Amino acid sequence: MSPRLSSRNLPGRLLIPVLLGALALGDLRVELLLLADHFTFTSFSAALLAHPLAVAVLALLPSLVRHYR
């Protein structure tokens, strides 16, 4: 009797949150470079408002990692 693969024991189960986090950081790359060069709260809020999906993914990334762990 072979063990059945479920979503809990798949070898690449953490690939989804890592991939989503990398894509979100890639989307925010230019804004992060601008913020690193010269930080202002106006540019920070503009970056958050211009990329709401990337910000939401990064904010929910700990929950995604716990879910897929």
HTML snippet that shows the backbone in 3Dmol.js (N, CA, C, O; Angstrom):
<script src="https://3Dmol.org/build/3Dmol-min.js"></script>
<div id="view" style="width:600px;height:400px;position:relative"></div>
<script>
const pdb = `
ATOM      1  N   MET A   1       0.841  -1.169   0.000  1.00  0.00           N
ATOM      2  CA  MET A   1       0.000   0.000   0.000  1.00  0.00           C
ATOM      3  C   MET A   1       0.893   1.240   0.000  1.00  0.00           C
ATOM      4  O   MET A   1       1.654   1.459   0.942  1.00  0.00           O
ATOM      5  N   SER A   2       0.801   2.034  -1.035  1.00  0.00           N
ATOM      6  CA  SER A   2       1.644   3.225  -1.124  1.00  0.00           C
ATOM      7  C   SER A   2       0.944   4.411  -0.464  1.00  0.00           C
ATOM      8  O   SER A   2      -0.281   4.523  -0.510  1.00  0.00           O
ATOM      9  N   PRO A   3       1.748   5.311   0.164  1.00  0.00           N
ATOM     10  CA  PRO A   3       1.135   6.478   0.799  1.00  0.00           C
ATOM     11  C   PRO A   3       0.607   7.441  -0.267  1.00  0.00           C
ATOM     12  O   PRO A   3       1.237   7.653  -1.303  1.00  0.00           O
ATOM     13  N   ARG A   4      -0.535   8.002   0.009  1.00  0.00           N
ATOM     14  CA  ARG A   4      -1.145   8.934  -0.938  1.00  0.00           C
ATOM     15  C   ARG A   4      -0.574  10.329  -0.712  1.00  0.00           C
ATOM     16  O   ARG A   4      -0.336  10.736   0.425  1.00  0.00           O
ATOM     17  N   LEU A   5      -0.359  11.046  -1.791  1.00  0.00           N
ATOM     18  CA  LEU A   5       0.121  12.421  -1.697  1.00  0.00           C
ATOM     19  C   LEU A   5      -1.064  13.340  -1.446  1.00  0.00           C
ATOM     20  O   LEU A   5      -2.065  13.297  -2.162  1.00  0.00           O
ATOM     21  N   SER A   6      -0.938  14.149  -0.446  1.00  0.00           N
ATOM     22  CA  SER A   6      -1.948  15.157  -0.186  1.00  0.00           C
ATOM     23  C   SER A   6      -1.275  16.514  -0.242  1.00  0.00           C
ATOM     24  O   SER A   6      -0.063  16.604  -0.436  1.00  0.00           O
ATOM     25  N   SER A   7      -2.059  17.572  -0.073  1.00  0.00           N
ATOM     26  CA  SER A   7      -1.476  18.912  -0.129  1.00  0.00           C
ATOM     27  C   SER A   7      -0.556  19.170   1.061  1.00  0.00           C
ATOM     28  O   SER A   7       0.242  20.106   1.023  1.00  0.00           O
ATOM     29  N   ARG A   8      -0.648  18.372   2.105  1.00  0.00           N
ATOM     30  CA  ARG A   8       0.189  18.563   3.290  1.00  0.00           C
ATOM     31  C   ARG A   8       1.580  17.961   3.144  1.00  0.00           C
ATOM     32  O   ARG A   8       2.510  18.415   3.811  1.00  0.00           O
ATOM     33  N   ASN A   9       1.752  16.948   2.291  1.00  0.00           N
ATOM     34  CA  ASN A   9       3.054  16.314   2.208  1.00  0.00           C
ATOM     35  C   ASN A   9       3.691  16.412   0.822  1.00  0.00           C
ATOM     36  O   ASN A   9       4.571  15.614   0.498  1.00  0.00           O
ATOM     37  N   LEU A  10       3.273  17.354   0.016  1.00  0.00           N
ATOM     38  CA  LEU A  10       3.911  17.556  -1.277  1.00  0.00           C
ATOM     39  C   LEU A  10       5.276  18.188  -1.076  1.00  0.00           C
ATOM     40  O   LEU A  10       5.418  19.062  -0.221  1.00  0.00           O
ATOM     41  N   PRO A  11       6.283  17.779  -1.832  1.00  0.00           N
ATOM     42  CA  PRO A  11       7.636  18.302  -1.620  1.00  0.00           C
ATOM     43  C   PRO A  11       7.773  19.795  -1.922  1.00  0.00           C
ATOM     44  O   PRO A  11       8.576  20.462  -1.270  1.00  0.00           O
ATOM     45  N   GLY A  12       7.043  20.334  -2.857  1.00  0.00           N
ATOM     46  CA  GLY A  12       7.193  21.739  -3.230  1.00  0.00           C
ATOM     47  C   GLY A  12       6.081  22.627  -2.711  1.00  0.00           C
ATOM     48  O   GLY A  12       5.713  23.603  -3.364  1.00  0.00           O
ATOM     49  N   ARG A  13       5.545  22.307  -1.552  1.00  0.00           N
ATOM     50  CA  ARG A  13       4.370  23.038  -1.066  1.00  0.00           C
ATOM     51  C   ARG A  13       4.672  24.472  -0.686  1.00  0.00           C
ATOM     52  O   ARG A  13       3.766  25.304  -0.717  1.00  0.00           O
ATOM     53  N   LEU A  14       5.917  24.804  -0.326  1.00  0.00           N
ATOM     54  CA  LEU A  14       6.266  26.189   0.008  1.00  0.00           C
ATOM     55  C   LEU A  14       6.625  26.998  -1.228  1.00  0.00           C
ATOM     56  O   LEU A  14       6.958  28.179  -1.119  1.00  0.00           O
ATOM     57  N   LEU A  15       6.562  26.379  -2.398  1.00  0.00           N
ATOM     58  CA  LEU A  15       6.900  27.080  -3.628  1.00  0.00           C
ATOM     59  C   LEU A  15       5.898  28.197  -3.931  1.00  0.00           C
ATOM     60  O   LEU A  15       6.286  29.244  -4.451  1.00  0.00           O
ATOM     61  N   ILE A  16       4.639  27.994  -3.619  1.00  0.00           N
ATOM     62  CA  ILE A  16       3.604  28.988  -3.928  1.00  0.00           C
ATOM     63  C   ILE A  16       3.826  30.288  -3.153  1.00  0.00           C
ATOM     64  O   ILE A  16       3.856  31.345  -3.782  1.00  0.00           O
ATOM     65  N   PRO A  17       3.984  30.274  -1.812  1.00  0.00           N
ATOM     66  CA  PRO A  17       4.215  31.547  -1.125  1.00  0.00           C
ATOM     67  C   PRO A  17       5.537  32.207  -1.510  1.00  0.00           C
ATOM     68  O   PRO A  17       5.615  33.434  -1.585  1.00  0.00           O
ATOM     69  N   VAL A  18       6.566  31.415  -1.753  1.00  0.00           N
ATOM     70  CA  VAL A  18       7.858  31.986  -2.150  1.00  0.00           C
ATOM     71  C   VAL A  18       7.741  32.647  -3.517  1.00  0.00           C
ATOM     72  O   VAL A  18       8.271  33.738  -3.726  1.00  0.00           O
ATOM     73  N   LEU A  19       7.058  32.001  -4.437  1.00  0.00           N
ATOM     74  CA  LEU A  19       6.867  32.564  -5.767  1.00  0.00           C
ATOM     75  C   LEU A  19       6.030  33.841  -5.709  1.00  0.00           C
ATOM     76  O   LEU A  19       6.359  34.826  -6.370  1.00  0.00           O
ATOM     77  N   LEU A  20       4.959  33.831  -4.929  1.00  0.00           N
ATOM     78  CA  LEU A  20       4.134  35.037  -4.795  1.00  0.00           C
ATOM     79  C   LEU A  20       4.914  36.186  -4.170  1.00  0.00           C
ATOM     80  O   LEU A  20       4.783  37.330  -4.604  1.00  0.00           O
ATOM     81  N   GLY A  21       5.726  35.893  -3.154  1.00  0.00           N
ATOM     82  CA  GLY A  21       6.541  36.933  -2.532  1.00  0.00           C
ATOM     83  C   GLY A  21       7.571  37.498  -3.488  1.00  0.00           C
ATOM     84  O   GLY A  21       7.793  38.708  -3.520  1.00  0.00           O
ATOM     85  N   ALA A  22       8.201  36.634  -4.268  1.00  0.00           N
ATOM     86  CA  ALA A  22       9.193  37.107  -5.243  1.00  0.00           C
ATOM     87  C   ALA A  22       8.554  37.957  -6.330  1.00  0.00           C
ATOM     88  O   ALA A  22       9.123  38.968  -6.741  1.00  0.00           O
ATOM     89  N   LEU A  23       7.382  37.557  -6.797  1.00  0.00           N
ATOM     90  CA  LEU A  23       6.687  38.356  -7.808  1.00  0.00           C
ATOM     91  C   LEU A  23       6.233  39.703  -7.254  1.00  0.00           C
ATOM     92  O   LEU A  23       6.279  40.710  -7.960  1.00  0.00           O
ATOM     93  N   ALA A  24       5.798  39.728  -6.000  1.00  0.00           N
ATOM     94  CA  ALA A  24       5.382  40.991  -5.377  1.00  0.00           C
ATOM     95  C   ALA A  24       6.578  41.929  -5.214  1.00  0.00           C
ATOM     96  O   ALA A  24       6.472  43.128  -5.476  1.00  0.00           O
ATOM     97  N   LEU A  25       7.712  41.384  -4.781  1.00  0.00           N
ATOM     98  CA  LEU A  25       8.915  42.214  -4.659  1.00  0.00           C
ATOM     99  C   LEU A  25       9.398  42.690  -6.024  1.00  0.00           C
ATOM    100  O   LEU A  25       9.894  43.810  -6.153  1.00  0.00           O
ATOM    101  N   GLY A  26       9.256  41.847  -7.038  1.00  0.00           N
ATOM    102  CA  GLY A  26       9.615  42.269  -8.391  1.00  0.00           C
ATOM    103  C   GLY A  26       8.729  43.393  -8.886  1.00  0.00           C
ATOM    104  O   GLY A  26       9.194  44.294  -9.584  1.00  0.00           O
ATOM    105  N   ASP A  27       7.456  43.345  -8.529  1.00  0.00           N
ATOM    106  CA  ASP A  27       6.536  44.415  -8.913  1.00  0.00           C
ATOM    107  C   ASP A  27       6.880  45.719  -8.202  1.00  0.00           C
ATOM    108  O   ASP A  27       6.720  46.798  -8.773  1.00  0.00           O
ATOM    109  N   LEU A  28       7.346  45.628  -6.976  1.00  0.00           N
ATOM    110  CA  LEU A  28       7.683  46.819  -6.192  1.00  0.00           C
ATOM    111  C   LEU A  28       9.150  47.241  -6.317  1.00  0.00           C
ATOM    112  O   LEU A  28       9.594  48.144  -5.608  1.00  0.00           O
ATOM    113  N   ARG A  29       9.904  46.599  -7.210  1.00  0.00           N
ATOM    114  CA  ARG A  29      11.342  46.814  -7.297  1.00  0.00           C
ATOM    115  C   ARG A  29      11.714  48.279  -7.528  1.00  0.00           C
ATOM    116  O   ARG A  29      12.577  48.809  -6.829  1.00  0.00           O
ATOM    117  N   VAL A  30      11.084  48.931  -8.486  1.00  0.00           N
ATOM    118  CA  VAL A  30      11.423  50.319  -8.800  1.00  0.00           C
ATOM    119  C   VAL A  30      11.085  51.232  -7.626  1.00  0.00           C
ATOM    120  O   VAL A  30      11.868  52.114  -7.271  1.00  0.00           O
ATOM    121  N   GLU A  31       9.924  51.018  -7.032  1.00  0.00           N
ATOM    122  CA  GLU A  31       9.531  51.853  -5.903  1.00  0.00           C
ATOM    123  C   GLU A  31      10.454  51.646  -4.708  1.00  0.00           C
ATOM    124  O   GLU A  31      10.775  52.602  -4.002  1.00  0.00           O
ATOM    125  N   LEU A  32      10.880  50.412  -4.476  1.00  0.00           N
ATOM    126  CA  LEU A  32      11.804  50.151  -3.371  1.00  0.00           C
ATOM    127  C   LEU A  32      13.151  50.805  -3.609  1.00  0.00           C
ATOM    128  O   LEU A  32      13.772  51.313  -2.675  1.00  0.00           O
ATOM    129  N   LEU A  33      13.609  50.795  -4.861  1.00  0.00           N
ATOM    130  CA  LEU A  33      14.867  51.483  -5.179  1.00  0.00           C
ATOM    131  C   LEU A  33      14.746  52.984  -4.970  1.00  0.00           C
ATOM    132  O   LEU A  33      15.668  53.613  -4.450  1.00  0.00           O
ATOM    133  N   LEU A  34      13.619  53.563  -5.369  1.00  0.00           N
ATOM    134  CA  LEU A  34      13.404  54.996  -5.154  1.00  0.00           C
ATOM    135  C   LEU A  34      13.310  55.327  -3.669  1.00  0.00           C
ATOM    136  O   LEU A  34      13.845  56.341  -3.220  1.00  0.00           O
ATOM    137  N   LEU A  35      12.633  54.476  -2.911  1.00  0.00           N
ATOM    138  CA  LEU A  35      12.528  54.705  -1.472  1.00  0.00           C
ATOM    139  C   LEU A  35      13.878  54.552  -0.786  1.00  0.00           C
ATOM    140  O   LEU A  35      14.164  55.268   0.174  1.00  0.00           O
ATOM    141  N   ALA A  36      14.706  53.639  -1.254  1.00  0.00           N
ATOM    142  CA  ALA A  36      16.033  53.472  -0.667  1.00  0.00           C
ATOM    143  C   ALA A  36      16.915  54.674  -0.979  1.00  0.00           C
ATOM    144  O   ALA A  36      17.767  55.048  -0.172  1.00  0.00           O
ATOM    145  N   ASP A  37      16.716  55.277  -2.139  1.00  0.00           N
ATOM    146  CA  ASP A  37      17.510  56.436  -2.525  1.00  0.00           C
ATOM    147  C   ASP A  37      17.098  57.681  -1.733  1.00  0.00           C
ATOM    148  O   ASP A  37      17.949  58.409  -1.223  1.00  0.00           O
ATOM    149  N   HIS A  38      15.792  57.916  -1.635  1.00  0.00           N
ATOM    150  CA  HIS A  38      15.312  59.103  -0.930  1.00  0.00           C
ATOM    151  C   HIS A  38      13.922  58.804  -0.367  1.00  0.00           C
ATOM    152  O   HIS A  38      12.928  58.837  -1.092  1.00  0.00           O
ATOM    153  N   PHE A  39      13.867  58.515   0.922  1.00  0.00           N
ATOM    154  CA  PHE A  39      12.604  58.129   1.555  1.00  0.00           C
ATOM    155  C   PHE A  39      11.800  59.354   1.951  1.00  0.00           C
ATOM    156  O   PHE A  39      12.312  60.248   2.626  1.00  0.00           O
ATOM    157  N   THR A  40      10.559  59.396   1.539  1.00  0.00           N
ATOM    158  CA  THR A  40       9.583  60.358   2.051  1.00  0.00           C
ATOM    159  C   THR A  40       8.286  59.587   2.291  1.00  0.00           C
ATOM    160  O   THR A  40       8.035  58.563   1.658  1.00  0.00           O
ATOM    161  N   PHE A  41       7.491  60.078   3.188  1.00  0.00           N
ATOM    162  CA  PHE A  41       6.221  59.411   3.459  1.00  0.00           C
ATOM    163  C   PHE A  41       5.264  59.540   2.274  1.00  0.00           C
ATOM    164  O   PHE A  41       4.405  58.682   2.070  1.00  0.00           O
ATOM    165  N   THR A  42       5.413  60.604   1.500  1.00  0.00           N
ATOM    166  CA  THR A  42       4.583  60.762   0.311  1.00  0.00           C
ATOM    167  C   THR A  42       4.909  59.699  -0.728  1.00  0.00           C
ATOM    168  O   THR A  42       4.001  59.106  -1.312  1.00  0.00           O
ATOM    169  N   SER A  43       6.191  59.452  -0.964  1.00  0.00           N
ATOM    170  CA  SER A  43       6.566  58.424  -1.935  1.00  0.00           C
ATOM    171  C   SER A  43       6.215  57.030  -1.417  1.00  0.00           C
ATOM    172  O   SER A  43       5.868  56.147  -2.200  1.00  0.00           O
ATOM    173  N   PHE A  44       6.304  56.834  -0.112  1.00  0.00           N
ATOM    174  CA  PHE A  44       5.922  55.553   0.480  1.00  0.00           C
ATOM    175  C   PHE A  44       4.430  55.297   0.292  1.00  0.00           C
ATOM    176  O   PHE A  44       4.038  54.199  -0.103  1.00  0.00           O
ATOM    177  N   SER A  45       3.601  56.288   0.567  1.00  0.00           N
ATOM    178  CA  SER A  45       2.157  56.115   0.400  1.00  0.00           C
ATOM    179  C   SER A  45       1.788  55.970  -1.078  1.00  0.00           C
ATOM    180  O   SER A  45       0.864  55.228  -1.410  1.00  0.00           O
ATOM    181  N   ALA A  46       2.492  56.663  -1.958  1.00  0.00           N
ATOM    182  CA  ALA A  46       2.219  56.524  -3.389  1.00  0.00           C
ATOM    183  C   ALA A  46       2.561  55.118  -3.873  1.00  0.00           C
ATOM    184  O   ALA A  46       1.849  54.558  -4.706  1.00  0.00           O
ATOM    185  N   ALA A  47       3.644  54.549  -3.355  1.00  0.00           N
ATOM    186  CA  ALA A  47       4.020  53.179  -3.729  1.00  0.00           C
ATOM    187  C   ALA A  47       2.975  52.184  -3.230  1.00  0.00           C
ATOM    188  O   ALA A  47       2.634  51.233  -3.933  1.00  0.00           O
ATOM    189  N   LEU A  48       2.471  52.403  -2.024  1.00  0.00           N
ATOM    190  CA  LEU A  48       1.437  51.510  -1.487  1.00  0.00           C
ATOM    191  C   LEU A  48       0.147  51.598  -2.283  1.00  0.00           C
ATOM    192  O   LEU A  48      -0.504  50.583  -2.534  1.00  0.00           O
ATOM    193  N   LEU A  49      -0.225  52.806  -2.681  1.00  0.00           N
ATOM    194  CA  LEU A  49      -1.473  52.990  -3.418  1.00  0.00           C
ATOM    195  C   LEU A  49      -1.362  52.554  -4.875  1.00  0.00           C
ATOM    196  O   LEU A  49      -2.365  52.176  -5.481  1.00  0.00           O
ATOM    197  N   ALA A  50      -0.163  52.602  -5.444  1.00  0.00           N
ATOM    198  CA  ALA A  50       0.017  52.228  -6.849  1.00  0.00           C
ATOM    199  C   ALA A  50       0.064  50.716  -7.045  1.00  0.00           C
ATOM    200  O   ALA A  50      -0.214  50.226  -8.140  1.00  0.00           O
ATOM    201  N   HIS A  51       0.411  49.974  -6.000  1.00  0.00           N
ATOM    202  CA  HIS A  51       0.556  48.512  -6.107  1.00  0.00           C
ATOM    203  C   HIS A  51      -0.166  47.809  -4.964  1.00  0.00           C
ATOM    204  O   HIS A  51       0.482  47.178  -4.128  1.00  0.00           O
ATOM    205  N   PRO A  52      -1.487  47.903  -4.910  1.00  0.00           N
ATOM    206  CA  PRO A  52      -2.209  47.312  -3.767  1.00  0.00           C
ATOM    207  C   PRO A  52      -2.126  45.784  -3.714  1.00  0.00           C
ATOM    208  O   PRO A  52      -2.097  45.217  -2.622  1.00  0.00           O
ATOM    209  N   LEU A  53      -2.088  45.110  -4.853  1.00  0.00           N
ATOM    210  CA  LEU A  53      -2.029  43.648  -4.838  1.00  0.00           C
ATOM    211  C   LEU A  53      -0.681  43.155  -4.312  1.00  0.00           C
ATOM    212  O   LEU A  53      -0.630  42.208  -3.527  1.00  0.00           O
ATOM    213  N   ALA A  54       0.406  43.790  -4.741  1.00  0.00           N
ATOM    214  CA  ALA A  54       1.736  43.398  -4.262  1.00  0.00           C
ATOM    215  C   ALA A  54       1.863  43.655  -2.763  1.00  0.00           C
ATOM    216  O   ALA A  54       2.460  42.853  -2.045  1.00  0.00           O
ATOM    217  N   VAL A  55       1.319  44.744  -2.298  1.00  0.00           N
ATOM    218  CA  VAL A  55       1.366  45.057  -0.869  1.00  0.00           C
ATOM    219  C   VAL A  55       0.530  44.059  -0.080  1.00  0.00           C
ATOM    220  O   VAL A  55       0.936  43.629   1.000  1.00  0.00           O
ATOM    221  N   ALA A  56      -0.625  43.689  -0.603  1.00  0.00           N
ATOM    222  CA  ALA A  56      -1.473  42.712   0.081  1.00  0.00           C
ATOM    223  C   ALA A  56      -0.799  41.345   0.148  1.00  0.00           C
ATOM    224  O   ALA A  56      -0.881  40.664   1.170  1.00  0.00           O
ATOM    225  N   VAL A  57      -0.139  40.944  -0.924  1.00  0.00           N
ATOM    226  CA  VAL A  57       0.563  39.656  -0.924  1.00  0.00           C
ATOM    227  C   VAL A  57       1.674  39.670   0.112  1.00  0.00           C
ATOM    228  O   VAL A  57       1.829  38.705   0.861  1.00  0.00           O
ATOM    229  N   LEU A  58       2.449  40.746   0.168  1.00  0.00           N
ATOM    230  CA  LEU A  58       3.534  40.830   1.150  1.00  0.00           C
ATOM    231  C   LEU A  58       2.992  40.884   2.573  1.00  0.00           C
ATOM    232  O   LEU A  58       3.598  40.322   3.485  1.00  0.00           O
ATOM    233  N   ALA A  59       1.867  41.546   2.774  1.00  0.00           N
ATOM    234  CA  ALA A  59       1.286  41.630   4.111  1.00  0.00           C
ATOM    235  C   ALA A  59       0.738  40.274   4.566  1.00  0.00           C
ATOM    236  O   ALA A  59       0.787  39.951   5.753  1.00  0.00           O
ATOM    237  N   LEU A  60       0.224  39.492   3.635  1.00  0.00           N
ATOM    238  CA  LEU A  60      -0.371  38.194   3.964  1.00  0.00           C
ATOM    239  C   LEU A  60       0.593  37.026   3.795  1.00  0.00           C
ATOM    240  O   LEU A  60       0.195  35.873   3.964  1.00  0.00           O
ATOM    241  N   LEU A  61       1.845  37.301   3.468  1.00  0.00           N
ATOM    242  CA  LEU A  61       2.816  36.241   3.234  1.00  0.00           C
ATOM    243  C   LEU A  61       3.046  35.353   4.465  1.00  0.00           C
ATOM    244  O   LEU A  61       3.144  34.138   4.294  1.00  0.00           O
ATOM    245  N   PRO A  62       3.139  35.882   5.691  1.00  0.00           N
ATOM    246  CA  PRO A  62       3.278  34.982   6.840  1.00  0.00           C
ATOM    247  C   PRO A  62       2.109  34.003   6.986  1.00  0.00           C
ATOM    248  O   PRO A  62       2.307  32.841   7.341  1.00  0.00           O
ATOM    249  N   SER A  63       0.906  34.473   6.714  1.00  0.00           N
ATOM    250  CA  SER A  63      -0.256  33.598   6.792  1.00  0.00           C
ATOM    251  C   SER A  63      -0.196  32.522   5.700  1.00  0.00           C
ATOM    252  O   SER A  63      -0.561  31.372   5.945  1.00  0.00           O
ATOM    253  N   LEU A  64       0.255  32.885   4.518  1.00  0.00           N
ATOM    254  CA  LEU A  64       0.389  31.907   3.435  1.00  0.00           C
ATOM    255  C   LEU A  64       1.434  30.849   3.765  1.00  0.00           C
ATOM    256  O   LEU A  64       1.241  29.667   3.481  1.00  0.00           O
ATOM    257  N   VAL A  65       2.534  31.273   4.362  1.00  0.00           N
ATOM    258  CA  VAL A  65       3.580  30.305   4.724  1.00  0.00           C
ATOM    259  C   VAL A  65       3.061  29.349   5.785  1.00  0.00           C
ATOM    260  O   VAL A  65       3.319  28.148   5.709  1.00  0.00           O
ATOM    261  N   ARG A  66       2.331  29.863   6.779  1.00  0.00           N
ATOM    262  CA  ARG A  66       1.755  28.988   7.796  1.00  0.00           C
ATOM    263  C   ARG A  66       0.749  28.010   7.189  1.00  0.00           C
ATOM    264  O   ARG A  66       0.675  26.850   7.597  1.00  0.00           O
ATOM    265  N   HIS A  67      -0.014  28.484   6.223  1.00  0.00           N
ATOM    266  CA  HIS A  67      -1.021  27.619   5.577  1.00  0.00           C
ATOM    267  C   HIS A  67      -0.356  26.499   4.786  1.00  0.00           C
ATOM    268  O   HIS A  67      -0.808  25.355   4.844  1.00  0.00           O
ATOM    269  N   TYR A  68       0.700  26.806   4.056  1.00  0.00           N
ATOM    270  CA  TYR A  68       1.345  25.809   3.201  1.00  0.00           C
ATOM    271  C   TYR A  68       2.425  25.012   3.915  1.00  0.00           C
ATOM    272  O   TYR A  68       3.014  24.118   3.308  1.00  0.00           O
ATOM    273  N   ARG A  69       2.709  25.302   5.182  1.00  0.00           N
ATOM    274  CA  ARG A  69       3.723  24.567   5.924  1.00  0.00           C
ATOM    275  C   ARG A  69       3.228  23.233   6.339  1.00  0.00           C
ATOM    276  O   ARG A  69       3.959  22.475   6.978  1.00  0.00           O
TER     277      ARG A  69
END
`;
const viewer = $3Dmol.createViewer("view");
viewer.addModel(pdb, "pdb");
viewer.setStyle({}, {cartoon: {color: "spectrum"}});
viewer.zoomTo();
viewer.render();
</script>
